[in-house]
């Protein structure tokens, strides 16, 4: 990567902007490099919004377990049918992610996220009135899951696209809320269930979820929607145009690119192994002979190192000593190694050993989860992050669905968790090896991220894009920028 | 099952027969001579007293010949004889006051009591003179799980109140439910109000289902497990609240959300109004200020690239 060329490109970009301000003349020059966040300080407000909304999505998902005991008693159903509620909500959230990101490409991100917040709150409020289990599946599962889908991927993509300087740190901070929220909200909701029973607690949970709308309101509508580019579209939309538009919203062409496919495959393989310790660690500790209390303590401690891992590796990765992708491979490799060591350490029977390995695993798993998103713009370019993230969520969900039952089946076959953990750890290591097949993996610097020149905006559309980047956040919507 | 019922019935008949001769103020154990039929199972509880007093809990479910034995090592001046007597529920049983001899440096007091009905339960104390005492508390088994926090439910909803006996102990013969009425307990009769109450008995647990709750249904509910000779009582508190209770914090949160969203949108509108009022100049200024920032951005990253290169 020739530094001289970069300097030239930057200079040209600057001149372009100045000229555009005066003439609005079209320049057939696409912007180079990553679109720098034009928002400056506002980007950190977005990180705060990401923090709150992610916490309210996944943090609440994690503490749903508090309600399960109540549901089992009230509806007199088995705990397996109750646990379907979480599965449905998680599956809905991941499945509709590409739809959410496509909607953001088509319309304003702000509207999508606020709708998502409203739906997730609505689902929980309706759930508080449920009289049978199916009501819960539909409200707490589908409606809330759909709301969460409209929130998570768009918010994540917005932050990734809007922050370039300290992206990994911002993501680490934003995602650390999952652990923090589930840790602090857990006793709060236990108390609410005792005060108001599960109906009242669900109602209040729904109210809290509505705070996501506040986070959505913070997204300023300057992130360019692709709808702008349709200014010059034909008055009648034929089938082909509609399909093309939809596929561009969904970013389907990105599926045909080898880097993206490799990366998605890698993340899916990660997902197959990554969740296994969270699901089975408590059972493994109990099997080794530790008490319920000790096992629960291991899980809480792992949660704390998870939070630490997210933030510190984000900060470290932004220092720039190593390429983010190399750091990601390192953390995944270590996480895989520690997962394999978990049953081995349990064989020694020592609580301290198991605790240490779990803490190390927690740190690595937190580390890798924030870096996974930070690497994305380098693979697909900032403009396509929105759609790419949505598709990634969908594809990785399939692998995630595979992972936990597979480990459970292995445990049933072999009688203990050793094989399941070893398989899970080897998934992670296999994923790292897959990641090395990414182009330019072994180069010491980041390759230039691909930028797409959309084929339907070759002439008039381009200046609209540049205007979008140039618009300050305090301007009214970019549609008025012309 | 029917055999023990038969036994119990016969014992009761004998007791009633003997009651006519005995002053009701001093409950006494049935004398052994009134027992020509098959003997009850026997059990013994022995306490070696260390110190001056001791309390022993005895769980009884079925009729039994219970032998209570107290052994005391005496105090400094070990007199050769000491008066030993028994009390039931604080009142002395005159007929069995004995003089205890010092044997092997110990005083031993032993008595067999026939436990056949609820009246036979209670507190039995053996005393050595006025110096040493052992209390035996004869009662039914403790209820297994007692929920200390109140069960909360909503007006119009139905609620399940549960009582569970430890499964290691034998299951009760039947269950009764009572509702606290002032200081009394009023029994809930299933048949009286079938739309309101429903009692489901399993072996070790009992469930009281209360339908169409009203606020007046709040209070303490008592479940009583009935055994052959004893009963055991557990209690649960029920609290009925209206839906307004959780609605208050909910409305507070909704108001907060609306206020914040409105504030953010209004702030943004005012900012953009300011800018459009400032006109192109401000526009130019605004777009200029991020540009130096933007310049720093790519330059920094290019320098990072240089560093990496």
Interface residues (C-beta under 8 A of the other chain):
Chain A: X1 X3 X6 X7 X10 X13 X14 X17 X21 X33 X34 X36 X37 X38 X40 X73 X74 X114 X164 X165 X192 X194 X195 X196 X197 X199 X200 X201 X203 X204 X206 X207 X208 X210 X211 X213 X214 X217 X218 X220 X320 X323 X444 X445 X446 X470 X471 X472 X474 X475 X476
Chain B: X149 X152 X153 X154 X160 X241 X243 X245 X246 X247 X249 X250 X253 X254 X256 X257 X260 X261 X264 X265 X268 X271 X272 X274 X275 X276 X283 X284 X286 X287 X289 X290 X291 X293 X294 X295 X297 X298 X299 X300 X301 X302 X304 X305 X306 X307 X308 X309
